[in-house]
Amino acid sequence: MAEERRETGLNAGVKAEQRDNNLTRVLVVLNLAFVAVLLYILSVLFAYPVFQSTRLTDPLAEINSLSPLYYAAIALTALLIVCCVLWRIGNKYLHLFLLMLFAIMLWLTPYLLTSFVRLGDSPWHTGVAMSIPQVLDGVHVSFSGYGWYYPISYIYHYSAVNILGIQPLTYIGIYPLFCLLLFVFLVYLLTSRMFNQRTALLAVLLTIPGLHYLQLHTSPHTMGALLMLTALLMLIQRGAARKTIPLVMILTVIVIATHPTTPLLLSIFLAAALLTDVIYSRRITGNQIAIAGVFLLCFVGWFLWYSYYPAPPWFTGEVSGLVGYIFPEELGTAGEYVGGTPFIYSNIYNLNKAIYYLYAIAALLGILYLAASNYSRGKGVRQWALSLGGLKRSEACLCISILPLAFLTFLLAERAHDLIETGLTYLILGFSCVIASAVVRSRWINKKIASFAVVAGVLFLTMLYPIVAYSIDAYSSFPESEKRGVEFLDSKVPLDGKTVGGTNVTQLALYPQASSAEIKYINYRRKQIYTDVALLRNTGYYYMAMRFARSFENNAYTSYQKMIEDGKYNKVYTSPTCNIYLKYGGTQ
């Protein structure tokens, strides 16, 4: 009895010492996180004036405006998260705090440095949202077709702005932070339920610096993503799947009416989960039937909605339907888009491709290692094959979903480079989860050399993130001076019944006169004609030069500018970043 008491006392002492060590490590992490926050705030304050003063002449001004303080802040934050993984700190609140801080430093920085908006679609979607009651009543509102077909997110944004009692532009400014925090929160909870907290922490850490083109603006896409993650999180609740099915079905219907491609993403994940469960359980269960019901509702509902949903009353053209939109007639450019959208700076373009290939190769090697190590245990080929090479259900589910996700990304890329992000986000997330699970399961991470490899990999992705992600801000970050030009166009130039040539003209939906006008928007990259109004902006110049023509001298902007300056137009507004032209005979 005395020996048992001594052993119990020793065990209690060891546990107390472990708790003390863990608390000490948590305090060290929190203190260093505070230092990282200070460095980050200082770096943003220093970068803002530099970016605003050089953006007109430097296409990579945002990257060049960042001081060493910024890179020190993001590197320190990434290393703190790695320390939590290596030290087995299992505090989920600390995990979420660090991951959210890391995401803010990488994803939110361009939104903080812009003086108007980042991503030109933000004013468009928010402007349509402010008129969504009229749109649903059948009143014609400029550029509101999206709001008619996918009304849920617009109703939400309209309600949020009015409940908060703030201006639409203020809402556009705060929404990215809200979206970022909720996205990280949902992804972490989902991955921790699929695996464990340690794997989830490493997986989300690897995911964040891989999402170079994540769009955090007020759009149907972001709202659909958040709803989809919520539905998946509810379905994965242990022992509660049947209880949450009715609510998941309601969320699924909402997703269908929110965004055109999110239901396809949700269908892919549901089908992968169902197939994985059938393979591993080798029987039909009630939960499988319930998930199958949600899958059918999602996929069939998506098909019916976008095949038979009526066109708006003011629409007079031919409706092709969403299926015709997603499945192009030919695949000519998707291959190079999936490999990395062509870019004027070939070194950044190649770096972008290399990073995505690195994720895919690392995930493949992780799967092969797990399969080989399980086969070496000598359980027999049949048993090994039936267990899918020894992969866990969550690993197998992600592996099954990756192929259709890649195919969907390929199809979306054929339409436009900015649609790549829709599928690529979840491909990177899937790769990261597989890599993290393989590392933790194989216990490589407990070895010094493997720990150094993890640190090196995370720092590599982190330090290169700004180079890839911020290289697009010459045309995706809109300055205050362009805002003043758009406001002039709305308030001083009659637009009803006029054709307007330019880029991101849909931003006019945010302004009262333009939103109620009959405007025909002509993108001069696709068609160069003598429009009634020409809107030439610096962001449009960089967009044409860097993304399409890959030439600063000869591109759609320069040719269109030359065309309208041949004497048929009168320049009515000019600034260093924005010029507005009226065709002679037009009124001001």
N, C-alpha and C positions, 0 to 999 in steps of 0.2 A: 504493500500500500504506500509506503514511504517513497519507494522508487517511482511509482506511478504519479505521486504528487509532484516529485521533482521533475519528472518528464513533462507533466502538464504545465508546470511553472516555466520550464525552459521553452516549451512551445509558445506559451503566452508571451514570454519575453521576446522571442524571435518575431512573433507577429507584431508586437508593439514597436520593435525596432524597424520592421519593414514599413509600418505605418508612418513612423517618424521620418524615415528616408524618403518615402513617397511624398509626404507633406513638404519636406525640404525641396525636393525636385519640383513640385508644383509651384512653390514660392519663387524658385529660381526662374522657372519658365515665365511666370506672370511678370516678374520684374524686368526680364529681358524683353518681353512683349511690350511693356510700357516704353522701353527705350526705342523699340522698332516703330511704335506709333509716333513718337516724337520725331524720329528721323523722317518718317513718311510725310507728316504734316509739313515739316520744313522743306522737304524736297518739292512738294506740290506748290507751296508758296513761292519758292524760287523759280520753278519751271513755268508758272502761268505767264508772267510778263515776257519771258524769253520766247515762249511759243507764240504769243499773240503778236510780237514784234517781228518775228522771222517767218511766220507761216506763209506770207504772201510770195516769198521768193525761194523758200526752201521746202521741197516736197516732203522731206523727212524731218521737218522742224520739231515735231513732237518728240521723236526719239532723241534728237540732238539737244532738246531743252532739258532733258532729265539729267540731274547731277549725280555724282557718286553716292550721295545720301540716299537717293531712291533705291539704287541697286543694293546698298547696304541694308536697307529696311526690308526689302523683299527676300534677300538671302537669309537674313537673321530670322525672319518669320518662318521661312521654309525649314530651316535647321531646327527651330523649336518644335515644329510638328514632327520632324524625324526623331528628335529626342523623345517625344511622347511615345512614339512607336517603339523605339529601342529600349526605353526604360519601362515599358509596359504600364504607363500611366493610363488607367482605365476610366478617368473622369470624363463622361460624355459632354458635360457642360464646358469643360476646358477644351475638349476636341472641337466643339461647335464654335466656341469663341475664336480659336486660332484659325480654323478653316474659313470662317467668315471674314476675319481680319486679312488673311492671305488673299481671298477672293476680292475684297475691296481694293487692296493694293494693286492687283493685276487688272481686274475687270473694270473697276469704277474710275480709275485714273483718267482715261480719255474724256469721260463725262464731266469730271471736275475741271479739266483744262479747257473745255470748249466754252465759248462765250455766248452762243445761241443754243444750238442743240447738237447732239451727236446722233447720227443716222437720220437721214432726211425724211424717213417715213413717220417719225414721231409727230410732227405737226399735222400731217395728213390724217393719221388715225385719230388723233385727239380732236382735230377739227370736226371730222365726221361724227365722232362720239357726241360732241356738243349739239349736234343737230339730229341725233338718232330718233327722237320722237317724230319729227317731221319726215324723216326717211321712211320709217315704218308705216307712216300714214300715206305713203305714196307720193310725197312732195319731192320734186327733183332738187337735189343738193349736189353741187359739183363734186365729182370724184367719190361719190358715195355708193358705188356699186358693191364694193367689198362689204360695207355696212349692211346692205340689204341681204346679201347672201350669208354673212357670218355675224349676226347681230349681237350675240351674247357678250362678247368682250366689249363692244361699244356701249351696251347698256350698263355694264359694270363701270367703265370709265366715266360715263355720264353721271352715274349715281355717286361715284367716289368724289368727283370734282364738286358736285352740288352739296353733298353731305359735309365735306371738309370746308366748303366755303372759300375755296382758293381759286386763283386764276389758272386757266389751262396750261400756260407756260410754266407756272410754279409746279403744277402736277407733273408735267413732263420732266422737270428737273429732279423731283424726289422719287419718281417711280422706279428708276433703275436700281436704287439702293434697296427699296422694298422687294423688288423682284429678285435681286441677287441674294439677299438674306434668306428669303423663302425657298429659293432654288437649292441653295447649299443645305439648308435645314432638311428639306424633303429627300434630297439625294443621300445625305448622311444617314438618316433614319432608315431609308429603304435598303441601303447596302449593309447597314449593321444588322438588319433583320435577316437579310439573305446570307450573311456570313457571320461576322462577330465585330466587336467594336475596334479591335486592333486592325483587322483587315480593312474595315470600312474607312478608318482614318487614313491608312496608307493609300487606299483606292481613290478617295476624294482628293488627297494631296497630289496624286499623279494626274488626276483629271483636270484640275483647275488650270495648270499651265499649258494644257493641251488644247483648250477651247479658245483659240485665237480669235474666232469670229462670232463668239456668242453675242446675240443681240438682246439687249436688256431695255428695249423701248416699249412704248405703249402700243402694242400690236396684238392681233388675234393669236399670233404665233406664241408669244410668251405666256399669254393666258391659257392657251391650250396645253402648253408644256406643264405648267403648274397643276392644272386639273388632272392631266394624265398621271403625273407622279403621285398625286393624292389618291387617285383611284387604285394605282398599283400598290401603294402603301397599305391601303385598307384591305386589299385582297390577300396580302401576305401576312396578315395578323394570324398568329398561331392559334388554331382552334376557333377562330372567329370568322372564317371566310363566309360561311353560310349566313351568319347574322348580318354581315355588311353588304351582302349581295344587292338588296334593294337600293341602298344608297349608292353603291357602285354603278348600278344600272342608270340611276338618275344622273350621276356624274358623266356617264358615257353618252347619254343623250345630249347633255350640255356641251361636251367636247365636240360632238358631231356638228352642232350649230355654232361652234366657236371658230374652228380653223379647218381648212381643207385637207391637210395632210396628217395632222395629229391623230385622227382616228385610225389611219393606216399604221402609224407607229404603235399605237395602243394595241391594234389587232396583231401585229407582229409579236409583241411581248406576251400577249395572252395565248397565242398559238404556241409559242415556244414553251411557256410554262405548262400548258396542257399536255403537249407532246412529251415533255420531260417527265411529268408526273406519271403518265401512262407507262412510259418505258421503265421507270424505277419501281413503280408499285405493281405493274403487270396485272392490274385489275381496274375495274371501273368503280369509282367512288362517287358519293354525293357531291363532294367538293369539285370533282372533275366535271360533273354534269353542270354544276352552277357556273364554273368558269367557261365551259363551252357555250352556255347560254349568253353570257356577257360577250364572248367573242362574236357570236352570231349577231347579236344586237349591234355591236360596234361595226362590224364589216358590212353587213347587209344594210344597216341604217345609214352608214356613210354612202353606200352605192345608191340607195333610193333617194336620199336627200339631195345629192348633187346630180342625180339624173333627172329628177322630176320637180325639184324646187322651182317655182315660177320665177321668171325674169321680172325685174322691177317695171312698174307701169310706164316709165318714161323710156324704157329700152326699146329700140327699133331694129337692132341688128340681129344676126343669127347666133343662137345659143349653141355652143359646142359641148357644154357639159364638162364636169371636172375630169371624168375619165379620159376624154379626149385631150384635156390639158396635161394630165400627168403622163400619159403614154404618147410620146411624140411620134410623128410619122417616120422619122429617121434618126439615127444616132450618129451625129457627125462630130460634135465637139465635147460630148460628155467625158470621153476618155481623158482628154487633157485637163478638163476641169477637175475630175476626181483625183488626178495625179497632182493637182495643185494649179489653181487658176493662173493663167499666164499673167506676168507682171513685168513692168518696165525694168525693175531691178532683178536681174536673173539670179544673183546670189541669194537674195531673200526668197525668191521663188523656189530655188533648189533647196534652201534650208527648210522651208515650209514642207516640201515634199518629204525630205529626209526625216523630219520629226514624225510625221504621220506613219511613214514606213517603219520607223523605229518602234512605235507603239505596236503595230501589227506584228512585227518580227518578235518582239519581246513576249507578246501574248502567246504566239505560236510556240516559241521555245518553252514557255511555262507549261503549256498543255502537253507538249511532247515529253517534258521531264516528268510530269505527274503520271502520265500514261506509262512511261518506261519504268519508273520506280515501282509502280503498282504491279506491272507485269513480272518484274524481277522477284516478287514475293512468292511466285510459283503457285498461284491459285488455279492455273489452267487457262488456256486460251478462251474457252467458252465462257467461263465465269468473268474473265477479264473483259471480253467483248460485251457481255450483257450488262456490265457495270459501266459501259462507255469508257473503258480505260482507267477506271478508278476515279473518275471525276465526280465531285459532289453534285447534287442536284442543281444548286445555284450556278455552279461553273458550267454544267452542261446546258442549262437554260440560256445563259448568255452566249455560249458558243453557237447554239442553234439559231439564236436571234441575229447574230452578226451577219450571216449570209444574206438574208432578206433585207436587213438594214443597208448593207452595202449596195444591193441592187436598187433599192429605193433612192439612195443617195445618187447613184449613177443616173437614174431617170430624172431626178430633180435638177441635177447639174446641167442636163441638156437644155433646160429652159432658161436658167439664169445662174450666174456664179453665186449670188447671194442666197440661193436656195440650198446650196451645199450644206450650210450650217444646220439645216433642219434634221438631216440624218446623221451628219458627221458628229454632232454633239453626243449622240448616244452610242456611236461607234467608239469614240474615244473613252467614254464612260465604261463601256463593255470591256474594251482592251485593258483599261486600268484595273478593273475589278479582277479580271483573270490574272493579271500580273501580280497584284497584291496578294491574292489568295494563294498563288503558286509559291510566292516568296515566304509567306507566313507558314503555310503547310509544310514546306520542305525544311523549315527551320534554318534556311540559309541566313536569315536575318540575325540569328544568334551567334554567327561567326563574324570575327572582326573584318575579314576581307569582304564578306558580303555586306556588312554594315557600311563600309567605305564605298562599295559599289552603289548602294541605295543613296547615300549622301551625294555622290558624284552625279548620279542620274537625275536626282531632284534638282540639284543646283544647275545642271546643264539645261533642263527644261525651263527653270525659273528665270535664269539670266538671259535666255534667248527669247523669252516671251515678248518683251517690249519690241524687239527688232521686227518680229513677224506681225504681231497684233496691231501695233501703232503705226505701221508703215502705210496703212490705208487712210489715216486721218487727214491727209491733205485734201481728200474729197468726201470723207464721211463726217468730219467735224465742221460745222457751219459757224462762221464768225458773226458777231453782232452787226457788222457793216452789211452783210448780206440780208440779215433780218430787216434792216432799215430799207433796203431796196425792195424787198417783198412787200413791206408795209406801204411804201410809196405806190407800188403797182396796184395794190388793193384800193387805196384811198383816192388816188389821183387819176387813174387810167380806167375809162369805161371798158369793161371786159365782157359784157353780155353779148353772146353771139359771135365772139371773136376767137380766132385761132392764136394760140400762144406757143411759140417755139422756145425750148429750153430744156433744162434738166431739173428734176424734183419740183416741177410746177405744181404738183399735188399739194405742196405745203400751203398753197393759197386756201385750202379747205379750212384752215384755222382762222381765216379772216372773214368779216361779215359780208362785205360787198361781193367778194369773189365766190364765197360759198353758195350764194344764191344766184349766181350768174350761169348762163349756158356757155361753158368754156370748152373748146376743143384743144386738147393738149397734143402737141407735135414734138416728139423726141427727135432732135436734129441728128442724132446718131443713126437713126433708122431712115429718116426721110428729111431731106433738106429742101424746103419750099419757102416761098415768100409768105410767111405768116403775117397776121395783122400786128402782132406784138412779138418782139424777140427779147428774151431774158437771158443774158450772158453773165455767168457768175464764175468766180475763180475756182470754186469747188467743181463745177462742171468741166472746166478746162483740165484740171488735174485728173478727173475721172476718165475723160476721153483719152488723155495722154498716157496715163499710167496703167489703166486696166485694159484698154482696147487697142489703140493704135501703137502703144508702147513707143511713142515718140513725142517729145515736147514741141517739136517744130511743125510736124505735119499730122494733124488729127482732125476729127470731126468738128471740134470747137474752132480751130483756126480756119478751116475751110468755110464753116458757116459764118464766122465773123467777117471773113473776106467777102462773102456773098452779100451780106446785109449792109456792108459799108460801101456799096457800089453807087450810092446816091439815091436809092429808093426809100431810105429810112431817115427819120429824124431822131437823134439821140435826146431823150427827155430826162434821163437820170444817169448820173455817172458817179462812181466812187472807185477806189482802188480794187475792190473785189466784186463790184456789181455794175452792169450797164444795162439800161432798158432802152429799146428802140421801138418807135412807132412807125408803121408804114405811112408814107405820105398819103394824105386823104383821110387818115384816122383822126379822131378827136381826143383831146386831153382834158 
